[in-house]
Amino acid sequence: MEQDFFDSKLMLPKFNGLKIYCGGENNCAMCGNILEKKNILKYKSQWIAPDFGAITSGYLLLFSNRCVPSIGYFNKVEFRDVEKLITKTREILSKRYKRNVVFFEHGAVDGYAKKAGCCVAHAHIHAVPIPEDINLALFETDLKAYVGRLKKQKIDRLEEIKKLIKNKSSYLLYITTTGNKFVYDIADKQIPSQMFRKYISNIPEIKTKNSKWLKKNNILGVNEFTWDWRQFRPAQRYNNTANYLLSEFKEELK
C-alpha cells in the first residue's frame, strides 16, 4: 500500500536557481511558494496556503507578500488586510469543518526566527480548525520556564504588536476560538520550536486521529512528533485542503 506521506525532498518549493533569503539566514519557503504560485491563493497584500504538516484538516497558513520577519513589521494596509483575512478565514473554515478556529504566530524580530520558536522568518499566521481551545493556563506555565516572568497582554488590534518590535522583542500571538487576541512578550529569550503546534497536537481528539493515521500508514517513531511539520506530513490531508482552498474557499473569499 502506498503511504499517504510526503517525501522530505518534496517538502519545500524549488527555487529554480533563484537565491531567496528571509532575514538573511535561510532560503525562504514562503517566498518560494509565492514564486511557484502552486496551491496558494492571493488576498490583497496576503497569501493563503495549506500547511504541509497538517495536524488537522483545513490547516492553513496566512502569509504576507512582503518578506518581513513577522506581522509586527506590517504597515497599516497589511494590518488591515490580515485582520479582514483572519475574520473571513474563521467564518469559512468554521462553516466547512464544523470546528472552531484558532490563529497563532511565533513572531520573530530582526530575522532571528529560532528565538521565537519560529521555523521561517517570513511573517505567517497559522489558522487551525480544532475541536476545543488549548489549555492556555498550562501553556503559560510551560512558557514561564523559558521566559521567566510572564508578560501577557490582551489586545484589540493586531497593530498593537508593533510596540514589541520597536522594543526588539520577539513575541507569541494566540487568537482563541472566541476571537480574543493574546500577545506574549518573549523579549530576547529563546523558546522551543512550534510550541503552539505541540499543544494543539495533544488535544485528545486530534491526538487519537493522528495516531490512527500513523498506524494505518505503518509509520513508526513519529507519534510523539506529530506537532513537527518536518516529520508529520500527511499528503492526502494537504491535497484535500489545497483542493478546497482553490475551489469553495476561493469562491467564499470573494
N, C-alpha and C positions, 0 to 999 in steps of 0.2 A: 504494500500500500504506500502510495506517495505521501510523504509527510507534508502537513499543512504548516510549513515553516520556511521563513526567508533564509536563504543562504547569506552569510555575512558579507560576501562580495557584492551582493545586490542592494545592500542597505543604503548607501549614500549615493547622491547623484553623480553622474560623470561630468567632469569639468571641461572635457574636450580641449585640454591644453591650456585653459584659462586659469590663471592663478587668482583665486578669490580668497580674501582674508577677512576675518571677523575679529576685531580687537587686536589685530597684529599677531595673533597666536596660531590659529588653525584654519584650515580650509573650512569655509562656512557652508554647512549643509543647507541653511535657509537660502542663501544667495544661489547655491547650486539648483535648488528647487525652482527658484524664480527664473533662472536661465533656461532650465529644461522645459518649464511650463507643463509638467506632467502631473496629472491628478491634483492640480491646485486651482483655486478659484479666487478671482480678484474682487475686492470690495474697497473702492476708493483708494486710500493710502495703505490698505492692509491686504494680506493674502490669507487664505484658509487651505489647510491640507490635512489629510488623515495622518495619524501618528503610526509609525512603523511598530512601535511597542505597545500595541493596543490592548491594554489590560481590561478594557471593556469595549463593547460595540459602540460605534459612534464617537470614538475618541478623536478629537480634532486639535490642531494647533492653529492659533491665530498669530500671524507674524507680520512685521512691518516691511514695506517695500524698501525703506531706507535702512541701511545696515548700521544700527546703533546697538550698544550693549544690552539695553533694557528699556522698558517703556518710560522709565524715569527721564529719558533723554528726548521724549517726544515733544513736538511743537503743538500749538493749540489745535491745528487741523487734525493731526494724528490722534490726539487725545479724544477729540470729538468723534472721529471715525471709529476708534476702537471701543468707545463707550456704546455707540449705536450697534456695532457689530456684536458685542457681548450680549446686549439685550435681545437682538434678533436671533442669535445663536441659541440662547437659552430657550426662547419660545419654540424654535424649530426642532431642536433636539428633544425637548420635553414632549412635544406632540408625537414625534416619530417613535421614540423609545419608551414612552410612558415612565420616564425616570426624571428625577430632579437633576440639575446640572450644577457642578461646581467649576470654578475657574481658579487657576493659580499660576504664579510666576516666581521663579528664582531670579531675582533682579540683580544683575551684575553691575559693577561700577568700573569704568575705565577698562573694560575688556577682561577683567580678572574673574572669569566665569566660575572657576573652581571655588573661590571664596564663598560664593553664594550657593554652592551645591548645584550649579548650573553646568550643562554639558556644552552648550553652544552660546557664545556671547553675541547673539543677534536677537533682539527683542522678540519674545514669543510667549504667548499665554496658552496654557493648556485648558481645553474645555472637555469635561468628562461627565457623561451621564452615569449616575450612581444611585443605588437603592436607598442610601442614607448618608448623612454627613459623616466625616471622620470625627473621631473623638479629639476635639481641639484642646481640651484640658490635658489629655495625655500627651498630645503632640507638643504642647508648650512646655511640659515638664521635661521632655527629652531635649527640646531646643535649649533650655536653660543650661544643660550640661555643657553646651558648646559656646554659648554667648554670655553666660553669667546672668546678670540682672536682665530680666525680660523687658524689652521696650516695645510695647504693643500699642497700636493706635487704630481706632475705628475712623474711617474716612468716608466722606460723601462723594467726592470726585477723585478719579484716578490722578488728576493733575496735581493733587497734593503730594504725590510721591516725589515730585521734583525737588522738594526741600531736602530729602535724603541724599539725592545725587549731588546737590550743591555742597553738602557736608561730607562728600566722598564716602557715603555709607552704602554698602550692599544691603539688600532687603529681601523679604519674602512677602508676597501678596497672596491672600486667600479670599475668594469671594464665595460665601456659603450658598447653600441651596435656596435660601430665602433672600439672597442678594446683598447681605451685609458684607462690607469690604473691610478687611483687617490687614494692616501692614506691620511687619516685624522688622525692627531696625537691627541688622546684623553687624553694623559698623565695619570694622576691619577683621572680624573673626572669620574663621573658616568652619563651615558646617558640612556634613556628609552629603554626597551626591543624591539627588532625587528624593528628598525626604518626604514630600507630599505623595509621590507615587508609592512609596513604601507603605504609607498609611492607607491609601486607597486600595492597594492590592490585598491588604489584610482585612478589609470589610468581609464578613463571613460569606455572604452570597457570591461575591466576586472571587474570593479565595477558592471556594468549592468549585465554581465553574472553571476556573483556570487549572485547578488540579486535575479535573476530569479531562480537560483538553490535553494536558501533558501526558496523561496516561493513554489516551486514545492515540496519540501520535508517538507513543513509545519513547518519550524524551525523558532521560534520567538526569538527575543532578541539577535541575534548573528550578525545581519547585520553590525553593526559598528565595529565588531571584526573579520572580515574575514581575517585580517592580522595575527591573533594569531593562530599559528599551534595547540595549545592545544584546541581551541574552534571550529575552522573551519577545518573539516576533511572529505572531500568528498571521500567516499570509492571507487566508481566506477572509478573516475578520477585517484586515486592512483593505482588501479588494472590495468587500461589500460596502465598507464606509466610503471608499473612493467613488464607487458607482452611485451611491446615494448622494454624495456631495455634488456630483456633476449632473445630477438629474433633479430629483424632487427638492433637495436643499437649495440648489441654484435657482429654481423657479420661485420658491418661497422667499428667497432673499431679495428679490427684485423690489 
